[in-house]
């Protein structure tokens, strides 16, 4: 008979993790295609907000061999931080890169948010914020968006009093709208760390790439706070604008003092040599990528008009590379299934306010035509199921 003590795996977990629900990612396209009996090469993938044009030519060339795969990356990220600083006109010491912007989100939680701290969001929003709060054991305070998906700035500001941090995308995922001007500064006055996630800002009106009035707050985030002012952290990613979602490279812009803390506490090699090479090459191809972002934004607006003309899907105004659409009848889940059987994949969310919605990523014009044809076929099926 053994004298060794039994191990209780459940009991060994930190208390917040014992009921962790987890983040719901999208499945790989080949898995979804197999599930619905669709040939992988025939699918139209509009469920992940990915860039339909893929990496830029220089990035593809860099990935073919422009990096030393057998060497560890630079833990100080010198070349990448210098290049990003030049793009945004901020000191490189104000930038921290990571394995996607998700790593920066995780770092903010690990460094600043303790069990019991309050974290504020405005739902519906990106699921990594409530996930991070749940892992940290934080108290999540949700200030729901209005019926038009705008934020209730008065209620948000009140909720941030005494909170540790507030996380807000601009444009918001999955609704697509920008924060109103001045919102970040007003929220900073509450004393909470303000994290603005600009994953989709390159697709917004006034976006970078020759357009005036950029909605980005990256340059403001690099400024040191005055007195006891809470920091502003702006998140960016190469996943959408640069078509590098599979390489996982993103970054945050923030005051240098905050960036120094993140660099000290993060894992040293979060950005792989391949990801760094592709990111640097993408920055060299920025003019082309900005043109593609404009093309995607134009296709977004054309698709929104086509969907609205169909009479049963109402797209919310969007400044991102996707459209959140409300169904006039039926459920979003039913429409997702009907489209999937036809090889067109869109996103459905189980959030109670989104059950009669689907989110459609913007693809190429050819993708849009496939989508519209599939919607025409699926309409009667969805309408019949709602009767």
C-alpha positions in Angstrom: 0.0 0.0 0.0 1.5 3.3 -1.0 2.1 6.0 1.6 2.3 8.8 -1.1 -0.4 11.5 -0.8 -3.0 11.7 -3.5 -2.9 14.8 -5.7 -6.0 16.9 -6.2 -5.6 18.6 -9.6 -8.8 20.6 -9.2 -7.8 21.8 -5.7 -4.3 22.7 -6.9 -5.7 25.3 -9.3 -5.9 28.9 -8.4 -9.5 29.6 -7.4 -10.4 31.8 -10.4 -9.4 29.0 -12.8 -11.7 26.4 -11.3 -14.7 27.7 -13.2 -12.8 29.3 -16.1 -15.0 29.3 -19.2 -12.2 30.0 -21.7 -12.1 32.1 -24.8 -14.0 30.8 -27.9 -11.6 30.9 -30.9 -12.5 30.1 -34.5 -11.7 26.6 -35.7 -9.1 26.1 -38.6 -10.8 26.3 -42.0 -10.0 22.7 -42.9 -11.7 21.5 -39.7 -14.8 23.5 -40.5 -14.8 22.5 -44.1 -14.6 18.8 -43.1 -17.5 19.2 -40.7 -19.8 20.6 -43.4 -18.5 18.4 -46.2 -17.1 21.3 -48.2 -13.9 21.1 -50.2 -11.3 23.3 -48.4 -10.4 25.1 -51.7 -14.1 26.0 -52.2 -14.7 27.7 -48.9 -15.2 31.5 -48.4 -13.8 32.2 -45.0 -15.4 35.3 -43.6 -15.4 34.5 -39.9 -12.0 35.6 -38.6 -11.6 39.2 -39.7 -8.4 38.2 -41.6 -7.0 40.1 -44.5 -8.1 38.4 -47.7 -5.0 39.6 -49.6 -2.5 38.0 -47.2 1.1 39.3 -46.5 2.7 42.0 -48.7 5.2 40.9 -51.4 8.1 42.0 -49.3 6.8 40.1 -46.3 6.4 37.0 -48.3 9.9 37.4 -49.7 11.3 37.8 -46.1 9.5 34.7 -45.0 11.2 32.7 -47.7 14.5 33.0 -45.9 15.2 36.5 -44.6 15.8 35.4 -41.0 17.9 33.1 -39.0 15.6 30.4 -37.8 18.3 28.7 -35.7 19.0 31.9 -33.7 16.9 33.3 -30.8 15.3 36.7 -31.5 16.6 39.9 -30.0 15.0 40.1 -26.5 15.1 43.9 -26.7 13.2 43.9 -30.1 15.5 46.8 -31.2 15.0 46.7 -35.0 11.2 46.2 -34.7 10.8 48.9 -32.0 12.9 51.3 -34.0 10.8 50.7 -37.2 7.5 51.0 -35.3 8.7 54.2 -33.6 9.5 55.7 -37.0 6.1 54.7 -38.4 4.2 56.3 -35.5 6.5 59.2 -34.8 7.2 58.1 -31.2 10.3 57.0 -29.3 11.0 53.3 -29.7 11.3 52.9 -25.9 7.5 53.6 -25.8 6.8 50.4 -27.7 6.6 46.8 -26.7 6.0 44.0 -29.2 4.5 40.6 -28.5 3.0 37.4 -29.9 0.0 39.3 -31.2 -1.6 42.2 -29.3 -3.1 39.4 -27.1 0.3 39.0 -25.4 0.3 42.7 -24.5 -3.3 42.3 -23.1 -2.0 39.4 -21.0 0.9 41.4 -19.8 -1.3 44.3 -18.7 -3.4 41.8 -16.6 -0.3 40.0 -15.2 1.5 43.2 -14.2 -1.3 45.4 -13.0 -4.5 43.5 -12.2 -4.7 41.5 -8.9 -7.5 39.3 -7.6 -10.4 41.5 -6.6 -9.4 44.5 -8.7 -12.1 46.0 -10.9 -11.8 45.8 -14.7 -14.3 47.7 -16.9 -15.5 46.7 -20.4 -18.4 47.8 -22.6 -20.1 44.7 -24.1 -20.5 43.3 -26.6 -16.7 43.5 -27.1 -13.6 41.4 -27.7 -13.6 38.3 -25.6 -10.0 38.4 -24.5 -10.8 41.2 -22.0 -13.3 39.3 -19.9 -11.1 36.2 -20.3 -8.1 38.0 -18.9 -10.1 39.4 -16.1 -11.4 35.9 -15.2 -7.9 34.4 -15.2 -6.7 37.2 -12.9 -9.6 36.7 -10.5 -10.7 40.3 -11.1 -14.1 41.8 -10.7 -15.5 42.4 -14.2 -17.7 45.5 -14.5 -19.7 45.6 -17.7 -21.2 48.9 -18.9 -23.3 47.7 -21.9 -23.3 49.6 -25.1 -26.4 51.5 -26.1 -28.9 50.1 -28.7 -26.9 51.9 -31.5 -23.7 50.2 -30.1 -22.2 53.5 -29.0 -20.6 53.6 -25.5 -22.4 55.3 -22.6 -19.5 57.5 -21.7 -21.1 58.9 -18.6 -21.7 55.4 -17.1 -18.2 54.2 -18.3 -16.5 57.1 -16.5 -18.5 56.5 -13.3 -17.6 52.8 -13.5 -13.9 53.5 -13.9 -13.7 55.4 -10.6 -11.7 53.1 -8.4 -11.2 50.5 -11.1 -7.7 49.3 -12.1 -8.2 49.3 -15.9 -10.7 49.7 -18.7 -10.4 47.9 -22.0 -12.1 49.4 -25.1 -11.5 48.6 -28.8 -11.7 51.4 -31.4 -13.1 50.3 -33.8 -15.0 47.9 -31.5 -15.1 44.2 -32.2 -17.7 43.0 -33.1 -19.8 46.1 -33.6 -17.4 48.2 -35.7 -17.7 51.7 -34.3 -15.1 54.1 -33.1 -14.9 55.7 -29.7 -16.0 59.3 -29.6 -13.3 62.0 -29.6 -12.0 62.8 -26.1 -13.2 59.5 -24.6 -9.8 58.2 -23.7 -8.7 61.4 -21.9 -12.0 61.6 -20.0 -11.6 58.0 -18.8 -7.9 58.5 -17.8 -9.1 61.2 -15.4 -10.8 58.5 -13.4 -7.4 57.0 -12.4 -7.9 53.7 -14.3 -5.4 52.5 -16.8 -7.0 53.0 -20.2 -6.3 50.4 -22.8 -7.5 51.3 -26.3 -7.3 48.4 -28.8 -6.8 49.7 -32.3 -6.5 46.3 -34.1 -8.8 47.6 -36.9 -7.9 51.3 -37.0 -6.2 51.2 -40.4 -9.6 50.5 -42.0 -11.2 53.6 -40.3 -12.1 56.9 -41.9 -9.1 59.2 -41.5 -6.9 56.2 -41.2 -3.1 56.3 -41.7 -1.7 56.2 -45.2 -2.2 59.7 -46.5 -5.6 60.5 -44.9 -5.9 63.4 -42.4 -7.5 63.2 -39.0 -6.4 59.6 -38.1 -8.4 58.3 -35.2 -5.3 56.6 -33.8 -4.2 57.6 -30.3 -0.7 56.0 -30.6 1.2 59.3 -30.5 -0.8 60.4 -27.5 -0.2 57.1 -25.7 3.6 57.7 -25.9 3.4 60.9 -23.9 4.3 60.8 -20.3 1.3 61.4 -18.0 1.3 64.7 -16.1 1.4 64.4 -12.4 -0.6 61.4 -11.2 -2.4 60.8 -14.5 -3.1 57.2 -15.4 -1.3 55.8 -18.4 -2.9 55.3 -21.8 -1.9 52.1 -23.6 -2.8 51.7 -27.3 -2.7 48.2 -28.9 -1.9 47.6 -32.6 -1.5 44.4 -34.6 0.0 43.1 -37.9 -2.8 40.5 -38.1 -5.4 42.6 -39.9 -3.6 45.4 -41.8 -0.5 43.4 -42.7 -2.2 40.0 -43.2 0.1 38.3 -40.7 -2.5 36.7 -38.4 -0.8 33.3 -38.4 2.5 34.8 -37.4 1.2 36.4 -34.2 2.9 39.8 -34.0 1.4 42.8 -32.3 2.5 45.7 -30.1 1.5 48.3 -27.6 2.4 52.0 -27.5 2.5 53.5 -24.0 4.6 55.8 -21.8 8.2 54.8 -21.7 8.0 54.1 -17.9 5.2 51.6 -18.5 6.9 50.0 -21.5 10.0 49.5 -19.4 7.9 47.5 -16.9 6.4 45.3 -19.6 9.8 44.6 -21.1 11.1 43.6 -17.7 8.2 41.3 -16.9 7.5 39.7 -20.3 8.9 36.4 -21.7 12.1 37.4 -23.6 11.4 35.8 -27.0 7.7 36.5 -27.7 8.2 37.7 -31.2 9.8 34.9 -33.4 12.5 35.7 -35.9 10.1 34.8 -38.7 7.4 37.2 -37.3 10.0 40.0 -36.8 11.3 39.6 -40.4 7.8 39.7 -41.9 6.7 42.6 -39.7 9.8 44.7 -40.7 9.2 43.9 -44.4 5.5 44.8 -44.0 6.5 48.2 -42.7 8.7 48.7 -45.8 5.6 47.8 -47.8 3.3 50.1 -45.8 2.1 52.2 -48.8 0.8 49.0 -50.5 -0.8 47.7 -47.3 -2.5 51.1 -46.8 -3.8 50.9 -50.3 -5.2 47.4 -49.6 -6.8 48.7 -46.4 -8.6 51.4 -48.5 -9.7 48.7 -50.9 -11.1 46.6 -48.1 -12.9 49.6 -46.6 -14.4 50.4 -50.0 -15.6 46.8 -50.4 -17.0 46.9 -46.8 -19.2 49.9 -47.7 -20.2 48.3 -51.0 -21.1 45.1 -49.3 -23.1 46.9 -46.6 -25.2 48.6 -49.3 -25.8 45.3 -51.0 -26.8 43.6 -47.7 -29.1 46.4 -46.8 -30.8 46.3 -50.2 -31.6 42.6 -49.7 -34.1 43.7 -47.0 -33.4 41.2 -44.3 -29.9 42.0 -43.0 -29.1 45.4 -41.4 -25.4 46.1 -41.1 -24.3 48.3 -38.3 -22.1 51.3 -39.3 -18.6 49.9 -39.3 -15.1 51.4 -39.4 -13.4 48.0 -39.3 -13.0 45.2 -41.9 -16.2 43.5 -40.9 -19.9 44.1 -40.6 -22.2 43.1 -37.7 -25.6 42.4 -39.3 -28.9 42.1 -37.5 -31.4 39.6 -39.0 -35.0 40.7 -39.6 -36.1 37.2 -38.8 -34.5 33.9 -37.7 -31.4 33.5 -35.5 -27.8 34.2 -36.2 -26.9 30.6 -35.4 -29.4 29.3 -38.0 -28.0 31.6 -40.7 -24.4 30.7 -39.8 -25.3 27.0 -40.3 -27.2 27.6 -43.5 -24.3 29.5 -45.0 -21.7 27.0 -43.7 -23.5 24.2 -45.6 -22.9 26.3 -48.7 -19.2 26.8 -48.0 -19.4 30.3 -46.6 -18.3 30.8 -43.0 -19.4 33.7 -40.9 -19.2 34.3 -37.2 -22.0 33.9 -34.6 -21.8 35.0 -31.0 -23.7 33.5 -28.1 -24.0 36.9 -26.4 -27.6 37.5 -25.5 -27.8 40.8 -27.5 -26.2 39.2 -30.6 -28.4 36.1 -31.0 -30.1 37.6 -34.0 -26.8 38.8 -35.5 -23.9 37.5 -37.5 -20.5 39.1 -38.1 -19.2 39.0 -41.6 -15.6 39.7 -42.4 -14.9 41.7 -45.6 -13.2 39.6 -48.2 -12.5 40.2 -51.9 -15.2 41.3 -54.3 -15.4 37.7 -55.5 -15.9 36.6 -51.9 -18.7 39.1 -51.5 -20.5 37.7 -54.6 -20.3 34.2 -53.2 -21.7 35.4 -49.9 -24.6 37.3 -51.5 -25.5 34.2 -53.6 -25.4 32.0 -50.6 -27.5 34.4 -48.6 -30.1 34.4 -51.4 -30.3 30.6 -51.2 -30.3 30.5 -47.4 -33.0 33.2 -46.9 -36.0 30.9 -47.3 -34.4 28.2 -45.2 -33.8 30.7 -42.3 -37.2 32.3 -42.7 -39.0 29.0 -42.7 -37.1 27.9 -39.5 -38.2 31.2 -37.8 -41.9 30.6 -38.6 
